[in-house]
Amino acid sequence: MRLALAALTVVAAAGAGELRPGVWAGDAVGAMPASGYEVYLLGELHGIRENVPILRAYLEVLYRSGVRDVAVEEDAGLESAAQEYVTGRSGRIPPDLCLRANVLDAVREFNRGRSPAAMVRIRLVDLDSPADAIQLHLERVRDRIDPKHATPLKDSEAAVAALRKLTTDAALLRELRTIEHSIHALKQGFEVGLGEPKGSPYLDDREQAIASNLLDIAREPGSHGVLALYGMDHVSKAMRRPNGEAALAPMALRLEKAGVRVYSALLFPLGGNWSWRGRKEEMMWGPSDGALSTGETFEHLSAAAPGQLLYVDRSREKLRLPGSDQNLLAVDGYVLIPKGTPLENRCAAR
C-alpha cells in the first residue's frame, strides 16, 4: 500500500495540468471537486490495486473540506468491526472483510496519529448477505433493542416489524431498514459472501438500501459529505439495464432524485489485469480501444503523459470508452488509470 501511495504521489507531483480541453494529466485528484457536494462517488472496476490509492488521495483533499466518512460496498452488519480496525482499537481485519482489506488499511493509516474526534469513520452501507449474515445482524440489533430476547427471530420479517415498534433510535431503525431490504433480496435469490454471487446483484432493494444509508450519513448533523467507493454500475446517474436485465435506477440516480448533491467519477483502467473473488484475468481492452471525441485514442493521449493518471471532465469532453455498456454510465468525470494491476488476495483459503 505504501509503495502504491508513493507512486501516486510521484505521478501527482509530475502533473502537467490541462493536457487537452477538459483533460488533465498527473494530478487527477486535484482536478476533481474539493467541496460543494454531499456525496462523492468513486465507481470502480473491482479487483484493481490502483483504486484505493486514488481513494486515499481524494480523501486527503475532501478531509480539508470537512469530510469524515468513507463508505464501502460491504455488509452493514460488519460496520462496528470495521470501525474498530480503522480507529486502531483492533489490530485484526475481520475475515469477512478480507476483500476490502486494502481500503481498511488505507483508512487506518490515514487515521494514524489523529485524535479520536478527528478520525475518519468507515461506513458499510450495503445489504447483509448471505442468510447467516442477515441473521447475525438481526440478533445483534435485537440484543440492543430487546435485551431480554422476548422478540422471536424465527420469522425474520416479523422480527424486524416487532423490533421497529420497540425503538425510536434513528441508527437502530436504519439498521432494521437495511436488514429488511436484505431479507427481500435474499427471497429474490441474491446471496454473496467471499466467492461469486448467486442471483442478480442488480435489485431495487439493494440500490434503495445503499441510497437510503448514504442519504442518512450525508444528512447527519455536522456532516460535510461522505466519500464512497462502489462498483461502477451503482454510481451512474442514469437508468441502467445491466446484462440485459430489467430497468434499474442506480443508487446515484436515487440520491439525486432525493435532492442530494452528488458527484460521481469512474475509475477506469486503460488495460492491465484484475483479481477479484478468486478470479484473475486480463482486461478485455487496451488503450487503443477508447478515444476522445476528437478521435485521439487513449494510447496516443497516454503517450503525451506517460505513466500518469488522466482526469476527464465529462461536461467538457464526451470520450468513448471501450465497450458499449460502459458508455451508458452517466458520471461527472473519469479517472483513467494507465494500467491496472491485480489486487492482492488477502482472503484466507476456505
Order of alpha helices (4+ residues) and beta strands (2+ residues): alpha-beta-beta-beta-alpha-beta-alpha-alpha-beta-alpha-alpha-alpha-alpha-beta-alpha-beta-beta-beta-alpha-beta-beta
